[in-house]
Amino acid sequence: MEGKTRIVVPTDDGVHIYKGMLGKAERWFIYEMGNGVKIHLVEKRVNPYVKTMQHLKTLDVYELIRDTTIIVAGYIGRKGVERLEQRGMKIFFRKGSICEALTALVESGALAV
């Protein structure tokens, strides 16, 4: 996986970025980016915490996505953002189509690591 960046995107329909909190999405799509330009879907993960409300849920979610370094999400609570950033995650807030959001982020150079 050297030279590749992994990106997680929460979704309920597989097409759009989930509008709510990261930990409440039904699934997380994992994308891999190589050479800073080409992105492809590598995995679809089911969120086992979709209906839970435990204390420090962000840390439970992090354990399941820790092999990624970038999150593209509709919303994450303030404390969740702090916890994820402390663990080295880079976070982008976007709405709408997953494909359009990832394309725009690549074209802007924002995903360069």
C-alpha positions in Angstrom: 0.0 0.0 0.0 3.1 2.2 -0.2 2.4 5.5 -2.0 -1.4 5.0 -1.7 -3.8 7.0 0.4 -7.0 5.6 1.8 -10.1 7.7 2.0 -13.3 6.8 3.9 -16.7 8.2 2.9 -19.9 7.5 4.9 -23.0 6.6 2.7 -26.4 5.1 3.0 -27.2 4.7 -0.7 -23.7 4.2 -2.2 -24.0 7.3 -4.3 -24.2 10.3 -1.9 -22.2 11.3 1.1 -24.3 10.7 4.2 -25.6 14.0 5.5 -25.6 13.1 9.2 -22.9 12.1 11.6 -20.1 9.8 10.4 -21.0 7.2 13.0 -24.6 7.0 12.0 -24.1 6.1 8.3 -25.1 2.5 7.4 -21.8 2.0 5.4 -18.4 3.4 4.9 -16.9 3.2 1.4 -13.1 2.9 1.4 -11.3 4.4 -1.6 -7.7 4.2 -2.5 -5.8 7.0 -4.3 -2.5 6.4 -6.0 -0.2 9.1 -7.5 -2.5 11.8 -6.1 -5.0 11.5 -9.0 -6.6 8.1 -9.6 -9.2 7.0 -7.0 -11.0 3.7 -6.9 -13.3 2.0 -4.5 -11.6 -0.9 -2.7 -14.1 -1.9 0.1 -17.6 -1.4 1.4 -17.8 -1.7 5.2 -21.0 -2.1 7.2 -21.1 0.2 10.3 -21.9 -2.0 13.3 -22.5 1.2 15.4 -25.2 2.7 13.1 -27.9 2.5 15.8 -25.7 2.9 19.0 -25.2 6.0 21.1 -22.3 5.0 23.4 -20.0 7.4 25.1 -16.9 8.2 23.0 -18.5 6.5 19.9 -16.0 8.4 17.7 -13.2 6.2 19.1 -15.1 3.0 18.3 -15.7 4.2 14.8 -12.0 5.2 14.5 -10.9 1.7 15.3 -12.8 0.5 12.2 -11.5 3.1 9.8 -8.0 3.6 11.2 -6.4 2.2 8.0 -7.6 5.3 6.2 -6.1 8.8 6.6 -8.7 11.0 5.0 -12.4 11.3 5.8 -14.9 13.0 3.5 -18.1 13.4 5.4 -21.3 15.4 5.7 -21.0 16.0 9.4 -18.9 15.1 12.4 -19.5 16.6 15.9 -16.9 19.1 17.2 -15.5 16.7 19.8 -15.4 13.9 17.2 -13.4 16.1 14.8 -10.9 16.9 17.6 -10.5 13.2 18.5 -10.1 12.1 14.9 -7.6 14.9 14.1 -5.6 14.0 17.2 -5.2 10.6 15.6 -3.9 12.0 12.4 -7.1 12.0 10.3 -7.6 14.7 7.7 -11.2 15.7 7.4 -13.2 17.3 4.6 -16.8 18.2 4.9 -18.8 17.8 1.6 -22.4 17.2 0.5 -23.9 15.5 -2.5 -22.4 13.0 -4.9 -19.4 10.9 -3.6 -17.9 10.9 -7.1 -18.3 14.7 -7.6 -16.9 15.4 -4.2 -13.8 13.2 -4.6 -13.2 14.5 -8.1 -13.4 18.1 -6.9 -11.0 17.4 -4.0 -8.5 15.7 -6.3 -8.7 18.5 -8.9 -8.2 21.2 -6.1 -5.1 19.4 -4.8 -6.6 19.1 -1.4 -6.0 15.4 -1.1 -2.3 15.7 -1.7 -0.4 14.1 1.2 
